[in-house]
Amino acid sequence: MSGTAEQVHGGGGAAAGHATETGAHGHPSWKFYVVIGIVLTVITAAEVAVFYIPALRSVLVPILLVLSTGKFALVVMFYMHLKFDSPIFSGVFVFPLILAVLVVVALIVLFQVLPHGMGYFTSS
């Protein structure tokens, strides 16, 4: 085997200090994860604020769905490290997310839009 144990395991030198700072395999540093945490906190505060704004009652569900989807994407990409893994693992999360969004939108249309717009479920 060529090279010393220190070279094989990535120890020593300026490169090792750099790898500790930026994380192994191109992962962001801990500071980046703090920034993501702050962004998630801001999105959560926006979700709470939107709930208490009376003018947004008619679009409350779509706004919350978009904000929640953004939070889900951030958590999955960075805290679950899918941004740095094989694309097959991303597909395991993206496909069910798309399916869930389509089901929720279909249910909203079925039970909120169609009954009011087409006269179903109204008393004669």
C-alpha positions as a LaTeX table, in Angstrom:
\begin{tabular}{lrrr}
\hline
Residue & $x$ (\AA) & $y$ (\AA) & $z$ (\AA) \\
\hline
Met1 & 0.00 & 0.00 & 0.00 \\
Ser2 & 1.50 & 3.34 & $-0.94$ \\
Gly3 & 1.35 & 6.41 & 1.27 \\
Thr4 & 1.39 & 6.78 & 5.02 \\
Ala5 & $-1.60$ & 6.10 & 7.24 \\
Glu6 & $-1.93$ & 9.83 & 7.75 \\
Gln7 & $-2.24$ & 10.42 & 3.99 \\
Val8 & $-4.65$ & 7.51 & 3.47 \\
His9 & $-7.01$ & 8.62 & 6.25 \\
Gly10 & $-6.76$ & 12.30 & 5.35 \\
Gly11 & $-4.99$ & 13.43 & 8.50 \\
Gly12 & $-2.48$ & 16.24 & 8.94 \\
Gly13 & $-1.56$ & 19.35 & 7.01 \\
Ala14 & $-3.58$ & 22.33 & 5.90 \\
Ala15 & $-5.95$ & 20.12 & 3.91 \\
Ala16 & $-7.16$ & 18.37 & 7.07 \\
Gly17 & $-7.96$ & 21.71 & 8.71 \\
His18 & $-9.84$ & 22.73 & 5.60 \\
Ala19 & $-11.79$ & 19.44 & 5.54 \\
Thr20 & $-12.81$ & 20.00 & 9.16 \\
Glu21 & $-13.98$ & 23.53 & 8.39 \\
Thr22 & $-16.03$ & 22.71 & 5.28 \\
Gly23 & $-16.96$ & 19.16 & 6.18 \\
Ala24 & $-16.09$ & 15.93 & 4.43 \\
His25 & $-17.09$ & 15.33 & 0.82 \\
Gly26 & $-18.09$ & 18.93 & 0.20 \\
His27 & $-20.63$ & 19.14 & 3.02 \\
Pro28 & $-21.22$ & 22.65 & 4.34 \\
Ser29 & $-19.81$ & 23.81 & 7.64 \\
Trp30 & $-21.84$ & 24.03 & 10.84 \\
Lys31 & $-22.36$ & 27.74 & 10.17 \\
Phe32 & $-24.33$ & 26.93 & 7.04 \\
Tyr33 & $-26.61$ & 24.62 & 9.04 \\
Val34 & $-27.22$ & 27.44 & 11.52 \\
Val35 & $-28.26$ & 29.67 & 8.60 \\
Ile36 & $-30.64$ & 26.94 & 7.37 \\
Gly37 & $-32.06$ & 26.72 & 10.91 \\
Ile38 & $-32.65$ & 30.47 & 10.94 \\
Val39 & $-34.38$ & 30.29 & 7.54 \\
Leu40 & $-36.62$ & 27.49 & 8.86 \\
Thr41 & $-37.44$ & 29.63 & 11.90 \\
Val42 & $-38.37$ & 32.58 & 9.68 \\
Ile43 & $-40.59$ & 30.37 & 7.50 \\
Thr44 & $-42.31$ & 29.01 & 10.63 \\
Ala45 & $-42.88$ & 32.56 & 11.90 \\
Ala46 & $-44.35$ & 33.46 & 8.50 \\
Glu47 & $-46.72$ & 30.48 & 8.73 \\
Val48 & $-47.94$ & 31.62 & 12.14 \\
Ala49 & $-48.27$ & 35.23 & 10.97 \\
Val50 & $-50.26$ & 34.25 & 7.87 \\
Phe51 & $-52.74$ & 32.38 & 10.05 \\
Tyr52 & $-53.53$ & 35.56 & 12.01 \\
Ile53 & $-54.01$ & 37.88 & 9.00 \\
Pro54 & $-57.76$ & 38.00 & 8.25 \\
Ala55 & $-57.28$ & 39.28 & 4.69 \\
Leu56 & $-55.46$ & 36.06 & 3.75 \\
Arg57 & $-58.18$ & 33.66 & 4.94 \\
Ser58 & $-59.27$ & 32.82 & 1.39 \\
Val59 & $-55.73$ & 31.75 & 0.37 \\
Leu60 & $-54.57$ & 30.40 & 3.73 \\
Val61 & $-54.28$ & 26.74 & 2.71 \\
Pro62 & $-52.27$ & 27.33 & $-0.50$ \\
Ile63 & $-49.89$ & 29.70 & 1.31 \\
Leu64 & $-49.33$ & 27.22 & 4.14 \\
Leu65 & $-48.82$ & 24.39 & 1.64 \\
Val66 & $-46.14$ & 26.35 & $-0.22$ \\
Leu67 & $-44.35$ & 27.37 & 2.99 \\
Ser68 & $-44.51$ & 23.84 & 4.38 \\
Thr69 & $-43.19$ & 22.40 & 1.12 \\
Gly70 & $-40.26$ & 24.82 & 1.27 \\
Lys71 & $-39.47$ & 23.77 & 4.83 \\
Phe72 & $-39.73$ & 20.11 & 3.89 \\
Ala73 & $-37.34$ & 20.61 & 0.98 \\
Leu74 & $-34.78$ & 22.42 & 3.14 \\
Val75 & $-34.86$ & 19.77 & 5.86 \\
Val76 & $-34.60$ & 16.91 & 3.39 \\
Met77 & $-31.85$ & 18.49 & 1.30 \\
Phe78 & $-29.57$ & 19.67 & 4.07 \\
Tyr79 & $-30.34$ & 18.00 & 7.40 \\
Met80 & $-30.93$ & 14.60 & 5.81 \\
His81 & $-27.98$ & 15.23 & 3.44 \\
Leu82 & $-29.91$ & 14.27 & 0.30 \\
Lys83 & $-28.33$ & 17.15 & $-1.57$ \\
Phe84 & $-25.02$ & 15.31 & $-1.26$ \\
Asp85 & $-26.25$ & 11.72 & $-1.79$ \\
Ser86 & $-27.22$ & 9.69 & $-4.82$ \\
Pro87 & $-30.14$ & 11.07 & $-6.87$ \\
Ile88 & $-32.08$ & 7.84 & $-6.22$ \\
Phe89 & $-32.45$ & 8.83 & $-2.57$ \\
Ser90 & $-33.80$ & 12.23 & $-3.60$ \\
Gly91 & $-36.37$ & 10.48 & $-5.77$ \\
Val92 & $-37.56$ & 8.49 & $-2.77$ \\
Phe93 & $-38.60$ & 11.78 & $-1.15$ \\
Val94 & $-39.56$ & 13.88 & $-4.19$ \\
Phe95 & $-41.99$ & 11.39 & $-5.76$ \\
Pro96 & $-44.11$ & 10.92 & $-2.60$ \\
Leu97 & $-44.06$ & 14.68 & $-2.03$ \\
Ile98 & $-45.42$ & 15.33 & $-5.51$ \\
Leu99 & $-48.00$ & 12.59 & $-5.04$ \\
Ala100 & $-49.09$ & 14.00 & $-1.67$ \\
Val101 & $-49.40$ & 17.52 & $-3.07$ \\
Leu102 & $-51.51$ & 16.26 & $-5.97$ \\
Val103 & $-53.80$ & 14.33 & $-3.60$ \\
Val104 & $-54.23$ & 17.36 & $-1.31$ \\
Val105 & $-54.95$ & 19.66 & $-4.26$ \\
Ala106 & $-57.44$ & 17.13 & $-5.68$ \\
Leu107 & $-59.21$ & 16.88 & $-2.31$ \\
Ile108 & $-59.37$ & 20.66 & $-1.98$ \\
Val109 & $-60.87$ & 20.92 & $-5.45$ \\
Leu110 & $-63.26$ & 18.04 & $-4.79$ \\
Phe111 & $-64.59$ & 19.21 & $-1.44$ \\
Gln112 & $-64.14$ & 22.99 & $-1.54$ \\
Val113 & $-64.34$ & 24.17 & $-5.14$ \\
Leu114 & $-66.72$ & 21.74 & $-6.83$ \\
Pro115 & $-69.52$ & 21.69 & $-4.23$ \\
His116 & $-69.82$ & 25.47 & $-4.26$ \\
Gly117 & $-69.23$ & 26.04 & $-7.95$ \\
Met118 & $-71.52$ & 23.34 & $-9.34$ \\
Gly119 & $-74.41$ & 23.42 & $-6.89$ \\
Tyr120 & $-73.79$ & 20.02 & $-5.33$ \\
Phe121 & $-74.52$ & 19.41 & $-1.66$ \\
Thr122 & $-76.87$ & 22.37 & $-1.39$ \\
Ser123 & $-80.37$ & 22.26 & $-0.03$ \\
Ser124 & $-83.20$ & 22.64 & $-2.54$ \\
\hline
\end{tabular}
